[in-house]
Amino acid sequence: MTDLQYHYSSVSTFTKTKGINSLVLAHQTEIEAVNNIPCFFWGNLTDPYITAKCWSTIAKVVRSSFGPIPPSLRDPIVTAGTERIRFEGFSSCNGVYVRLDMKPESIDGEFIASGTTNVDFNDPMLNALNSIQKNEKVTLAVGQQEVQVITSKTKVTEKKVTLPTRWIKGLTSVQLYLVDMDLKFELNKIQTIQLFQNLPKGTVKGDFFIAKRAGKFMFSTLATADAVRVGGLHRLRLLDGILAIADKVYIYESADKQTVAFVYEFGKMQLLMAFSPDAYRGFSGEGKALEQMTENLPVEWVYGLNSLLKANENFDPTLLSIEHDIDFGTMDQLTSSLSSIGLLGYDVMGRSHFYRQLPFKTERILSLNPRLKNAKKLIDEQQVRILKKENSYIEAEVKGTGVLHKVVLDKQGYRCTCEWFTTYQGKRGICKHILAVKMS
């Protein structure tokens, strides 16, 4: 039996056993055989010109920055598995997220294994992408240590680089924003081009909105009920390279009307670009995942679930709970733990999560979420005192710096007297004091 066969055999053994104990068993028996396989995918692109345009757009995003952090990152994440390939990345400021979902019909080749790598897009790669013609044969190879693009004119190899911690934090947050989004507008090619022809030039300050009037879409400074807010409007220039080749564009908006995502449909693939509430705010610092991370789970459970799932596989926590006889509450916590280290993504059009295989350590759950770490410290030092608890109402006192903060949890939500909550009112995640009370 080969190493790869053994890997899938151990997964099969896991799926035949029931209950949370099987997660522990899977962790104990799992060997990371896939890590020894150099190549995940090898094959040809069926639509090389559009693929190259999308890759160039991703490169444009990862080389950009719209905040105080200068452009320094240029390395997209590449995931191959379950008959799909995904390229994704962030701007250096972490305020723009981009992902290309390559459907099975966009590639003609063989998936040898599933996995994820992280490579630079350097100038030779960009030059190769910019020179690809519509009917040219282009071969793509995705491996653990490198990604190759082979055209009729050149062969470019990009080596694996270290995954930036800031990107893992961004991956943790952005999928939670995508889950919260609903479709607002659908534009055809002509409507899309007309809309972007009126995009203001230069850096734009203040709120702008996309509105539909008499069948035509436009940018407006008026916040009407049916308009979609776009913070940092000038960031939409990142989409210039694919405006003329998309079949349709779908615009999604979060329930709080703060974040927006554009999905460009090309038939064989889709490119999503999501924008944080404002140019100066990155997805990595929003703290949206904290509300679900209030219980400690055995490390083995997280590793066990990780051993079960393959790259790009649909992740359905309800189905997993039923199939493996795992309590729904426990599965919610496992899902939160996987999310908190960047292992889950979200497809807004498919309305489903997908799994992302990344090298990880469970210690990242704390290191990537300092508010969670500080909340645990408050509990360990006995700085949380529950004053009242009845039905769905909890009132507590939490020690701050030279002051005692009052925390209330009730049917309406949660409140705290600290400066963080007063300033953001929960829009950037809960404060450490509320988190400590919820954990207590």
Disulfide bonds with the S-S distance in Angstrom:
none
